[in-house]
């Protein structure tokens, strides 16, 4: 993981840097690389990985709204924290799916809660999942798995590139896949919230309705609540 800070206020940069380090030390986790920038142009020119960004809005040169939109074009999975004193920018920030909106001055407890949410989500979309078939084992990011489907005695893993016949059963997949991103809608289906396009009381459509999963009626409310929670965590 690589964490970036972009703010023209050196005191805010220092505070964010200290808060990030404190969070990882507090949880006894090795702190990832933290890189700071004082303007959006320098941030956009950086060629390194951009996983989590703390982004000011009002800066010299291009503003944070422009930078945020460009970052999302480069990497739709990037997690952006908008850090500003100006609440009027919230609507513009939400258009590029900002992960969280943090007001200045920063509150440490709120910062910790949002960092936890960000890391849970980051780990869920970057974790690698082994798909073992009779021929070989393939490794995919969890985000690229659309659904797991039981077809008679076969278990099919649908991914964004192709489908695989797994040697593992549905119970194995139900235990393996991250619970905050996947939901078992029916004994024959486990779906990835990321790829849900719409649903009703009996079916869930995935990947622009190219795949349809059954939804057990008694699981409808639990699925809906879990899906809305997932959407909230990615905003």
Helices and strands as residue ranges (DSSP letters): E 2-6, H 10-26, E 33-37, H 40-45, E 52-55, H 64-74, E 79-84, G 87-89, H 90-95, E 100-103, H 108-126, E 128-132, E 137-141, G 142-144, E 145-151, E 154-159, E 163-166, H 170-176, E 182-186, E 189-192, G 193-195, E 196-199, E 203-206, E 211-214, G 217-219, H 220-233
